[in-house]
């Protein structure tokens, strides 16, 4: 057995070594390939353009901490999910055990494993807020870039961005007929394909870009009870984007649909503990999650001469989720849960902003926002082997409505090398919940209302000591709206109140050695009030229910470093590091002491990229990266997951507009639990549950542009 394990490690080492030696010294780069006005000999680092403040500017000029990943980087690395973005953004963490459950945190802020809770990190696609963390598991494709904004972004982005915001920008149509395609096969097995066609219908005035995505994966685990694949999935998505330009008017219509099917909650039963991961899925049924998402985005922007621009974003998002699962996670058919959820969200944002063409030292923006959110859900929890003290059956229905109104504004004053920014937003959201539960004792009805309102100010100052050196400081507030827990939650925790954060930050952005080296540093301190935490309670049938409840006050502080070094024209190194200390300051009476966040105190990533021309139209490239996650608290103070390092590598052969890639992910096959639930969480289960990460994957990818 030891010989087989050693042979596996040797094979992976040879794979990585081959990639390294095949292209000289491999370098690392998450460095954005975005091109801007900077020109040079190819040795200087390119400018990174961001829109974090709702207008285009250089990353080095923006007084905010941002990680930007371009579409080219996403394609080269095979990144299609937010879980992969964490390998490039050291301050970001992503957890998901099913298509409809995702927890995202930035700097330890925002994570929640409760699907009923609002996210603490907002996600925006082409400027439109995604109304639920369930949307966070939808694969992204044909993206122009992704920006990860760190720290509260409430002034410009609104509610539920107290930890930060993730902005995904899809590719626009161009005036050139063409397209892209990619097909990939990897161990598992897994097949991924996507294609895009660009149609210039009327030159530069009107065009369309349509892209499709498909993924099938058998998964890397077997259900030992049924013999089926424990985490099989099949995804299909399509986006069609129309852009029209007429004088100073730009109109964009984006139509999106996704159909995702997967087997959820592939937890292994274990009595070995958190740091002895095993593959032991023993559910009596695999279950299913069928998710369908439809989105419509109609955005119009009109230039009012050289004075101002008015922008309107109108959107509609629909989600339909059908679930069936084994709630006891054993080979005995003891607990069964199912549910159906429908969600419809309409939103409208209107902004008026000064035009850069005005040449004024004062840049300003004002706007208003409204959304209408409707959730309808039905649930069934069934105990086929009832336990004394628990019901054999629980049926529930829920109707939740929410309305959000907001007004906001921000002004930026440039005084030579000094820039001053002040902004303010007021949000008010009213949510009502009418729900009922049917059990043996009859019908129990709940009629609840939660009002969330908050002022979200932001002030910042920045100063350029030199064209390549800037320092900044800022203070910003954010909040997560209150809401309701699941029907099966205890009566005392039917709802929860808003959570608020105040962030104090100072940073340095610098480039030196003829702009071949870039180093950005940020230090931050954050205060939390009414912090939202997740607990697990027994539901009426003896299963488990994740409940969100307010947990007092907390504080965090830390430091972030992001850097890049263009060693030679074809050799680039980049990396990032985050240190975080986050603790409770005040715990409500009756609650146990818990870790505020399951975020490691130390995380870092390094990437290396090398590219070399070898003949006319021919080149080779190699990439290697390592993502280190230190000891991580899971649940209570005493449960810590061991540190681990994920290593990825790839080798490219490029000819003209086509690329053949050989790649490996987690090539040393690190194994750990991404989620862990103690054995005491349910009345019908005597083992703990652990959700294994994806093991080593190897594959081949062919892509081309035409």
WONORCOR-V23562 format. One record per pair of residues at least 6 apart in sequence whose ideal C-beta (glycine too) atoms are under 7 Angstrom apart, sorted by the first residue. I is the first residue (numbers start at 1). J is the second residue. If there is no record, write none. Layout:
i=I j=J
i=I j=J
This chain:
i=12 j=667
i=12 j=668
i=12 j=669
i=12 j=696
i=15 j=664
i=15 j=667
i=16 j=624
i=16 j=647
i=16 j=649
i=16 j=667
i=19 j=26
i=19 j=622
i=19 j=624
i=19 j=649
i=19 j=650
i=19 j=651
i=20 j=26
i=20 j=622
i=20 j=624
i=22 j=622
i=22 j=651
i=23 j=610
i=23 j=612
i=23 j=620
i=23 j=621
i=23 j=622
i=23 j=651
i=24 j=610
i=24 j=612
i=25 j=571
i=25 j=610
i=26 j=608
i=26 j=610
i=26 j=622
i=26 j=623
i=26 j=624
i=27 j=567
i=27 j=571
i=27 j=572
i=27 j=573
i=27 j=608
i=27 j=609
i=27 j=610
i=28 j=573
i=28 j=574
i=28 j=575
i=28 j=606
i=28 j=607
i=28 j=608
i=28 j=609
i=28 j=624
i=28 j=625
i=29 j=572
i=29 j=573
i=29 j=574
i=29 j=607
i=29 j=608
i=29 j=609
i=30 j=69
i=30 j=73
i=30 j=88
i=30 j=574
i=30 j=607
i=31 j=45
i=31 j=564
i=31 j=572
i=31 j=574
i=32 j=46
i=32 j=48
i=32 j=68
i=32 j=69
i=32 j=70
i=32 j=73
i=33 j=46
i=33 j=70
i=33 j=72
i=33 j=73
i=34 j=46
i=34 j=48
i=34 j=49
i=34 j=70
i=34 j=145
i=35 j=46
i=36 j=46
i=36 j=47
i=36 j=49
i=36 j=58
i=37 j=47
i=38 j=44
i=38 j=46
i=38 j=47
i=42 j=569
i=43 j=516
i=43 j=566
i=43 j=569
i=44 j=514
i=44 j=515
i=44 j=516
i=44 j=566
i=45 j=511
i=45 j=515
i=45 j=516
i=45 j=518
i=45 j=564
i=45 j=566
i=47 j=58
i=48 j=58
i=48 j=59
i=48 j=68
i=49 j=56
i=49 j=58
i=50 j=57
i=50 j=59
i=50 j=62
i=50 j=66
i=50 j=68
i=50 j=147
i=52 j=62
i=52 j=64
i=52 j=66
i=52 j=147
i=52 j=149
i=53 j=62
i=53 j=156
i=54 j=156
i=54 j=353
i=54 j=365
i=59 j=66
i=59 j=68
i=60 j=470
i=60 j=509
i=60 j=511
i=61 j=470
i=63 j=419
i=63 j=421
i=63 j=460
i=63 j=462
i=63 j=472
i=63 j=474
i=64 j=149
i=65 j=150
i=65 j=151
i=65 j=507
i=65 j=522
i=65 j=560
i=66 j=147
i=66 j=148
i=66 j=149
i=67 j=88
i=67 j=89
i=67 j=148
i=67 j=562
i=68 j=145
i=68 j=147
i=69 j=85
i=69 j=88
i=69 j=145
i=69 j=146
i=70 j=145
i=71 j=143
i=71 j=144
i=71 j=145
i=71 j=171
i=74 j=143
i=75 j=703
i=76 j=623
i=78 j=184
i=78 j=663
i=78 j=701
i=79 j=85
i=80 j=139
i=80 j=140
i=80 j=141
i=81 j=139
i=82 j=94
i=82 j=104
i=82 j=136
i=83 j=94
i=83 j=96
i=85 j=92
i=85 j=146
i=85 j=148
i=86 j=92
i=86 j=93
i=86 j=94
i=87 j=605
i=87 j=625
i=87 j=627
i=88 j=605
i=89 j=148
i=90 j=576
i=90 j=577
i=90 j=578
i=90 j=603
i=90 j=604
i=90 j=605
i=91 j=106
i=91 j=107
i=91 j=150
i=91 j=560
i=91 j=578
i=92 j=106
i=92 j=148
i=93 j=105
i=93 j=111
i=93 j=599
i=94 j=102
i=94 j=104
i=95 j=103
i=95 j=111
i=95 j=113
i=95 j=674
i=95 j=675
i=96 j=102
i=96 j=137
i=97 j=265
i=97 j=675
i=97 j=691
i=98 j=264
i=98 j=265
i=98 j=289
i=99 j=137
i=99 j=260
i=99 j=262
i=99 j=264
i=99 j=289
i=99 j=291
i=100 j=115
i=100 j=134
i=100 j=289
i=100 j=291
i=100 j=321
i=101 j=113
i=101 j=115
i=102 j=133
i=102 j=136
i=102 j=137
i=103 j=111
i=103 j=112
i=103 j=113
i=104 j=110
i=104 j=111
i=104 j=119
i=104 j=121
i=104 j=133
i=104 j=136
i=105 j=111
i=105 j=120
i=105 j=121
i=105 j=163
i=105 j=597
i=105 j=599
i=106 j=121
i=106 j=150
i=106 j=163
i=106 j=164
i=107 j=150
i=107 j=151
i=107 j=163
i=107 j=524
i=107 j=526
i=107 j=556
i=107 j=558
i=107 j=580
i=108 j=556
i=108 j=580
i=108 j=582
i=108 j=596
i=108 j=597
i=108 j=599
i=109 j=120
i=109 j=162
i=109 j=163
i=109 j=501
i=109 j=526
i=110 j=119
i=110 j=120
i=110 j=121
i=110 j=162
i=110 j=163
i=111 j=120
i=111 j=597
i=111 j=598
i=112 j=119
i=112 j=120
i=112 j=532
i=112 j=534
i=112 j=548
i=113 j=534
i=113 j=546
i=114 j=534
i=114 j=546
i=114 j=547
i=114 j=548
i=115 j=133
i=115 j=134
i=116 j=483
i=116 j=484
i=116 j=485
i=116 j=486
i=117 j=483
i=117 j=532
i=117 j=548
i=118 j=160
i=118 j=480
i=118 j=481
i=118 j=483
i=119 j=133
i=119 j=160
i=120 j=160
i=120 j=162
i=120 j=163
i=120 j=480
i=121 j=161
i=121 j=163
i=121 j=164
i=121 j=165
i=121 j=166
i=122 j=129
i=122 j=157
i=122 j=160
i=122 j=161
i=122 j=165
i=123 j=130
i=123 j=135
i=123 j=136
i=123 j=166
i=124 j=130
i=124 j=157
i=124 j=165
i=124 j=167
i=124 j=168
i=125 j=168
i=126 j=169
i=126 j=170
i=126 j=254
i=126 j=297
i=127 j=299
i=127 j=313
i=128 j=297
i=128 j=313
i=128 j=315
i=128 j=347
i=129 j=158
i=129 j=347
i=130 j=317
i=131 j=317
i=131 j=343
i=131 j=345
i=131 j=373
i=132 j=319
i=132 j=343
i=134 j=319
i=134 j=321
i=135 j=293
i=138 j=237
i=138 j=258
i=138 j=260
i=138 j=293
i=139 j=213
i=139 j=215
i=139 j=235
i=139 j=237
i=140 j=168
i=141 j=194
i=141 j=211
i=141 j=213
i=141 j=237
i=142 j=170
i=142 j=171
i=142 j=194
i=142 j=196
i=142 j=211
i=142 j=239
i=143 j=168
i=143 j=169
i=143 j=170
i=143 j=171
i=144 j=169
i=144 j=170
i=144 j=171
i=145 j=169
i=146 j=166
i=146 j=167
i=146 j=168
i=147 j=167
i=148 j=164
i=148 j=166
i=149 j=164
i=149 j=165
i=149 j=167
i=150 j=164
i=151 j=164
i=151 j=476
i=151 j=503
i=151 j=505
i=151 j=524
i=152 j=161
i=152 j=162
i=152 j=476
i=152 j=477
i=152 j=478
i=152 j=501
i=152 j=503
i=153 j=161
i=153 j=164
i=153 j=165
i=153 j=478
i=154 j=161
i=154 j=162
i=154 j=425
i=154 j=456
i=154 j=477
i=154 j=478
i=154 j=479
i=155 j=408
i=155 j=410
i=155 j=423
i=155 j=424
i=155 j=425
i=155 j=456
i=155 j=457
i=155 j=458
i=155 j=476
i=156 j=408
i=156 j=410
i=156 j=423
i=157 j=165
i=158 j=369
i=158 j=406
i=158 j=425
i=158 j=427
i=159 j=404
i=159 j=427
i=159 j=429
i=159 j=479
i=159 j=481
i=160 j=480
i=160 j=481
i=161 j=478
i=162 j=478
i=162 j=479
i=162 j=480
i=162 j=499
i=162 j=501
i=170 j=239
i=170 j=241
i=171 j=209
i=172 j=209
i=172 j=241
i=172 j=243
i=173 j=198
i=173 j=199
i=173 j=207
i=173 j=208
i=173 j=209
i=173 j=241
i=173 j=243
i=174 j=198
i=174 j=200
i=174 j=207
i=175 j=200
i=175 j=203
i=175 j=204
i=175 j=207
i=176 j=198
i=176 j=200
i=177 j=198
i=177 j=199
i=177 j=200
i=178 j=198
i=178 j=705
i=178 j=706
i=179 j=195
i=179 j=196
i=179 j=197
i=179 j=198
i=179 j=706
i=180 j=195
i=180 j=196
i=180 j=705
i=181 j=195
i=181 j=703
i=181 j=704
i=182 j=193
i=182 j=194
i=182 j=701
i=182 j=703
i=183 j=193
i=183 j=702
i=184 j=192
i=184 j=699
i=184 j=701
i=185 j=191
i=185 j=699
i=185 j=700
i=186 j=697
i=186 j=698
i=186 j=699
i=187 j=697
i=187 j=698
i=187 j=699
i=188 j=217
i=188 j=218
i=188 j=219
i=188 j=220
i=188 j=697
i=189 j=218
i=190 j=216
i=190 j=217
i=191 j=216
i=192 j=215
i=193 j=214
i=194 j=211
i=194 j=212
i=194 j=213
i=195 j=211
i=195 j=212
i=196 j=209
i=196 j=210
i=196 j=211
i=197 j=210
i=198 j=209
i=199 j=207
i=199 j=208
i=200 j=207
i=201 j=207
i=201 j=208
i=204 j=245
i=205 j=244
i=205 j=245
i=205 j=246
i=206 j=244
i=207 j=243
i=208 j=240
i=208 j=241
i=208 j=242
i=209 j=241
i=210 j=240
i=211 j=239
i=212 j=238
i=213 j=237
i=214 j=235
i=214 j=236
i=215 j=235
i=216 j=234
i=217 j=232
i=217 j=233
i=218 j=229
i=218 j=232
i=219 j=229
i=219 j=230
i=219 j=231
i=219 j=232
i=219 j=233
i=220 j=694
i=220 j=695
i=221 j=230
i=221 j=231
i=221 j=266
i=221 j=279
i=221 j=281
i=221 j=692
i=222 j=229
i=222 j=230
i=223 j=230
i=223 j=281
i=223 j=283
i=223 j=286
i=224 j=280
i=224 j=281
i=224 j=282
i=225 j=282
i=225 j=283
i=225 j=284
i=225 j=331
i=226 j=285
i=226 j=286
i=228 j=286
i=230 j=263
i=230 j=266
i=230 j=281
i=230 j=286
i=231 j=263
i=231 j=266
i=232 j=263
i=233 j=261
i=233 j=262
i=234 j=261
i=235 j=260
i=236 j=259
i=237 j=257
i=237 j=258
i=238 j=257
i=239 j=254
i=239 j=255
i=239 j=256
i=240 j=255
i=241 j=252
i=241 j=254
i=242 j=252
i=242 j=253
i=243 j=252
i=244 j=251
i=248 j=302
i=248 j=303
i=249 j=300
i=249 j=302
i=250 j=301
i=251 j=300
i=252 j=299
i=253 j=298
i=254 j=297
i=255 j=296
i=256 j=294
i=256 j=295
i=257 j=293
i=257 j=294
i=258 j=293
i=259 j=292
i=260 j=291
i=261 j=288
i=261 j=290
i=262 j=289
i=263 j=286
i=263 j=287
i=263 j=288
i=264 j=287
i=264 j=289
i=264 j=323
i=264 j=325
i=265 j=287
i=265 j=325
i=266 j=281
i=266 j=691
i=267 j=281
i=267 j=329
i=267 j=689
i=267 j=690
i=267 j=691
i=268 j=278
i=268 j=279
i=268 j=280
i=268 j=281
i=268 j=690
i=268 j=692
i=269 j=280
i=269 j=282
i=269 j=329
i=269 j=330
i=269 j=687
i=269 j=689
i=270 j=278
i=270 j=280
i=270 j=687
i=270 j=688
i=270 j=690
i=271 j=687
i=271 j=688
i=272 j=278
i=274 j=634
i=274 j=639
i=274 j=641
i=274 j=673
i=274 j=676
i=275 j=641
i=275 j=642
i=277 j=671
i=277 j=672
i=277 j=673
i=277 j=690
i=277 j=692
i=279 j=692
i=282 j=330
i=282 j=331
i=283 j=326
i=283 j=329
i=284 j=326
i=284 j=331
i=284 j=332
i=284 j=333
i=285 j=326
i=287 j=324
i=287 j=325
i=287 j=326
i=288 j=324
i=289 j=321
i=289 j=323
i=290 j=322
i=291 j=321
i=292 j=320
i=293 j=318
i=293 j=319
i=294 j=318
i=295 j=317
i=296 j=315
i=296 j=316
i=297 j=315
i=298 j=314
i=299 j=312
i=299 j=313
i=300 j=312
i=301 j=309
i=301 j=311
i=302 j=309
i=302 j=310
i=303 j=309
i=303 j=355
i=304 j=310
i=306 j=355
i=306 j=357
i=306 j=358
i=307 j=355
i=307 j=358
i=308 j=352
i=308 j=353
i=308 j=354
i=308 j=355
i=309 j=353
i=309 j=355
i=310 j=352
i=311 j=351
i=312 j=350
i=313 j=349
i=314 j=348
i=315 j=347
i=316 j=346
i=317 j=345
i=318 j=343
i=318 j=344
i=319 j=343
i=320 j=342
i=321 j=341
i=322 j=340
i=323 j=338
i=323 j=339
i=324 j=338
i=325 j=337
i=326 j=336
i=327 j=335
i=327 j=336
i=327 j=337
i=327 j=543
i=328 j=334
i=328 j=335
i=328 j=682
i=328 j=684
i=328 j=685
i=329 j=685
i=329 j=689
i=330 j=685
i=333 j=384
i=334 j=383
i=334 j=384
i=334 j=385
i=334 j=684
i=335 j=383
i=335 j=541
i=335 j=542
i=335 j=543
i=335 j=684
i=336 j=382
i=336 j=384
i=337 j=380
i=337 j=381
i=337 j=543
i=338 j=380
i=339 j=377
i=339 j=378
i=339 j=379
i=339 j=380
i=340 j=377
i=340 j=378
i=341 j=375
i=341 j=377
i=342 j=376
i=343 j=374
i=343 j=375
i=344 j=374
i=345 j=371
i=345 j=373
i=346 j=371
i=346 j=372
i=347 j=370
i=347 j=371
i=348 j=370
i=349 j=367
i=349 j=369
i=350 j=367
i=350 j=368
i=351 j=365
i=351 j=367
i=352 j=366
i=352 j=367
i=353 j=364
i=353 j=365
i=354 j=360
i=354 j=363
i=354 j=364
i=361 j=413
i=361 j=414
i=361 j=415
i=362 j=411
i=362 j=413
i=363 j=412
i=364 j=411
i=365 j=409
i=365 j=410
i=366 j=409
i=367 j=408
i=368 j=406
i=368 j=407
i=369 j=406
i=370 j=404
i=370 j=405
i=371 j=404
i=372 j=403
i=373 j=401
i=373 j=402
i=374 j=401
i=375 j=400
i=376 j=399
i=377 j=398
i=378 j=396
i=378 j=397
i=379 j=396
i=379 j=487
i=380 j=395
i=381 j=394
i=381 j=488
i=381 j=539
i=381 j=541
i=381 j=543
i=382 j=393
i=382 j=541
i=383 j=390
i=383 j=391
i=383 j=392
i=383 j=541
i=383 j=542
i=386 j=392
i=387 j=542
i=387 j=683
i=387 j=684
i=390 j=540
i=390 j=541
i=390 j=542
i=390 j=683
i=391 j=439
i=391 j=440
i=391 j=540
i=391 j=541
i=392 j=541
i=393 j=439
i=393 j=541
i=394 j=437
i=394 j=439
i=394 j=488
i=394 j=539
i=394 j=540
i=394 j=541
i=395 j=438
i=396 j=435
i=396 j=436
i=396 j=437
i=396 j=487
i=396 j=488
i=397 j=435
i=397 j=436
i=398 j=433
i=398 j=435
i=398 j=487
i=399 j=434
i=400 j=431
i=400 j=433
i=400 j=484
i=401 j=431
i=401 j=432
i=402 j=429
i=402 j=430
i=402 j=431
i=403 j=429
i=403 j=430
i=404 j=427
i=404 j=429
i=405 j=428
i=406 j=425
i=406 j=426
i=406 j=427
i=407 j=426
i=408 j=424
i=408 j=425
i=409 j=423
i=409 j=424
i=410 j=421
i=410 j=423
i=411 j=422
i=412 j=419
i=412 j=421
i=413 j=419
i=413 j=420
i=417 j=463
i=417 j=464
i=418 j=463
i=419 j=462
i=420 j=461
i=421 j=459
i=421 j=460
i=422 j=459
i=423 j=457
i=423 j=458
i=424 j=455
i=424 j=457
i=425 j=456
i=426 j=455
i=427 j=453
i=427 j=454
i=427 j=456
i=428 j=453
i=429 j=452
i=429 j=481
i=430 j=451
i=431 j=450
i=431 j=483
i=432 j=449
i=433 j=446
i=433 j=448
i=433 j=484
i=434 j=447
i=435 j=446
i=435 j=487
i=436 j=443
i=436 j=444
i=436 j=445
i=437 j=444
i=437 j=487
i=439 j=540
i=446 j=494
i=448 j=484
i=448 j=494
i=448 j=495
i=450 j=482
i=450 j=483
i=450 j=495
i=452 j=481
i=452 j=482
i=452 j=498
i=454 j=479
i=454 j=498
i=454 j=500
i=456 j=477
i=456 j=478
i=456 j=479
i=457 j=477
i=458 j=474
i=458 j=476
i=459 j=474
i=459 j=475
i=460 j=472
i=460 j=473
i=460 j=474
i=461 j=472
i=461 j=473
i=462 j=470
i=462 j=471
i=462 j=472
i=463 j=470
i=463 j=471
i=464 j=470
i=468 j=510
i=468 j=511
i=468 j=512
i=468 j=515
i=469 j=510
i=470 j=509
i=471 j=508
i=472 j=507
i=473 j=505
i=473 j=506
i=474 j=505
i=475 j=504
i=476 j=503
i=477 j=500
i=477 j=501
i=477 j=502
i=478 j=501
i=479 j=498
i=479 j=499
i=479 j=500
i=480 j=498
i=480 j=499
i=480 j=532
i=481 j=498
i=482 j=495
i=482 j=496
i=482 j=497
i=482 j=498
i=483 j=495
i=483 j=496
i=484 j=494
i=484 j=495
i=485 j=493
i=485 j=494
i=485 j=495
i=485 j=547
i=485 j=548
i=486 j=545
i=488 j=539
i=488 j=540
i=488 j=545
i=489 j=537
i=489 j=545
i=489 j=547
i=490 j=537
i=493 j=547
i=493 j=549
i=496 j=532
i=496 j=548
i=496 j=549
i=496 j=550
i=497 j=530
i=497 j=550
i=498 j=530
i=499 j=528
i=499 j=530
i=499 j=531
i=499 j=532
i=499 j=550
i=500 j=529
i=500 j=530
i=501 j=526
i=501 j=527
i=501 j=528
i=502 j=526
i=502 j=527
i=503 j=524
i=503 j=526
i=504 j=524
i=504 j=525
i=505 j=522
i=505 j=523
i=505 j=524
i=506 j=523
i=507 j=520
i=507 j=521
i=507 j=522
i=508 j=520
i=508 j=521
i=509 j=520
i=510 j=519
i=511 j=517
i=511 j=518
i=516 j=565
i=516 j=566
i=517 j=565
i=518 j=563
i=518 j=564
i=519 j=563
i=520 j=562
i=521 j=559
i=521 j=561
i=522 j=559
i=522 j=560
i=523 j=559
i=524 j=557
i=524 j=558
i=525 j=557
i=526 j=555
i=526 j=556
i=527 j=555
i=528 j=553
i=528 j=554
i=528 j=555
i=529 j=553
i=530 j=550
i=531 j=550
i=531 j=551
i=531 j=552
i=531 j=553
i=531 j=554
i=531 j=596
i=532 j=548
i=532 j=550
i=533 j=549
i=533 j=551
i=533 j=594
i=534 j=546
i=534 j=547
i=534 j=548
i=535 j=547
i=535 j=549
i=536 j=544
i=536 j=546
i=536 j=677
i=536 j=681
i=537 j=545
i=537 j=547
i=538 j=544
i=538 j=682
i=538 j=683
i=539 j=545
i=542 j=682
i=542 j=683
i=542 j=684
i=543 j=682
i=544 j=681
i=544 j=682
i=551 j=587
i=551 j=588
i=551 j=591
i=552 j=584
i=552 j=586
i=552 j=587
i=552 j=588
i=553 j=585
i=553 j=586
i=554 j=582
i=554 j=583
i=554 j=584
i=554 j=585
i=554 j=596
i=555 j=583
i=555 j=585
i=556 j=580
i=556 j=581
i=556 j=582
i=557 j=581
i=558 j=578
i=558 j=579
i=558 j=580
i=558 j=581
i=559 j=579
i=560 j=578
i=561 j=576
i=561 j=577
i=562 j=576
i=563 j=574
i=563 j=575
i=564 j=572
i=564 j=573
i=564 j=574
i=565 j=573
i=566 j=572
i=567 j=573
i=570 j=610
i=570 j=611
i=570 j=612
i=571 j=610
i=572 j=609
i=573 j=608
i=574 j=607
i=575 j=604
i=575 j=605
i=575 j=606
i=575 j=607
i=576 j=604
i=576 j=605
i=577 j=604
i=578 j=603
i=579 j=601
i=579 j=602
i=580 j=599
i=580 j=601
i=581 j=601
i=582 j=596
i=582 j=597
i=582 j=599
i=583 j=596
i=584 j=593
i=584 j=596
i=587 j=593
i=593 j=637
i=594 j=636
i=595 j=633
i=595 j=636
i=595 j=637
i=598 j=632
i=598 j=633
i=598 j=634
i=600 j=629
i=600 j=630
i=600 j=631
i=600 j=632
i=601 j=630
i=602 j=630
i=603 j=628
i=603 j=629
i=603 j=630
i=604 j=628
i=605 j=625
i=605 j=626
i=605 j=627
i=606 j=625
i=606 j=626
i=607 j=625
i=608 j=623
i=608 j=624
i=609 j=621
i=609 j=623
i=610 j=621
i=610 j=622
i=611 j=619
i=611 j=621
i=612 j=619
i=612 j=620
i=613 j=619
i=614 j=620
i=617 j=655
i=617 j=656
i=618 j=654
i=618 j=655
i=619 j=654
i=620 j=652
i=620 j=653
i=620 j=654
i=621 j=652
i=621 j=654
i=622 j=651
i=623 j=649
i=623 j=650
i=624 j=649
i=625 j=648
i=626 j=645
i=626 j=647
i=627 j=645
i=627 j=646
i=628 j=645
i=629 j=643
i=629 j=644
i=630 j=643
i=631 j=640
i=631 j=641
i=631 j=642
i=631 j=643
i=632 j=640
i=632 j=641
i=633 j=639
i=633 j=640
i=634 j=641
i=634 j=676
i=641 j=672
i=641 j=673
i=644 j=670
i=644 j=672
i=645 j=670
i=646 j=666
i=646 j=670
i=647 j=667
i=647 j=668
i=648 j=664
i=648 j=665
i=648 j=667
i=649 j=663
i=649 j=664
i=649 j=667
i=650 j=661
i=650 j=662
i=650 j=663
i=651 j=662
i=652 j=659
i=652 j=661
i=653 j=660
i=657 j=704
i=657 j=705
i=657 j=706
i=658 j=704
i=659 j=703
i=660 j=702
i=661 j=700
i=661 j=701
i=662 j=700
i=663 j=699
i=663 j=701
i=664 j=696
i=664 j=697
i=664 j=698
i=665 j=697
i=666 j=694
i=666 j=695
i=666 j=696
i=666 j=697
i=667 j=696
i=669 j=695
i=669 j=696
i=671 j=692
i=671 j=693
i=671 j=695
i=672 j=693
i=673 j=690
i=673 j=691
i=673 j=692
i=674 j=691
i=674 j=693
i=675 j=691
i=676 j=688
i=676 j=690
i=677 j=688
i=677 j=689
i=678 j=688
i=679 j=685
i=679 j=686
i=679 j=687
i=679 j=688
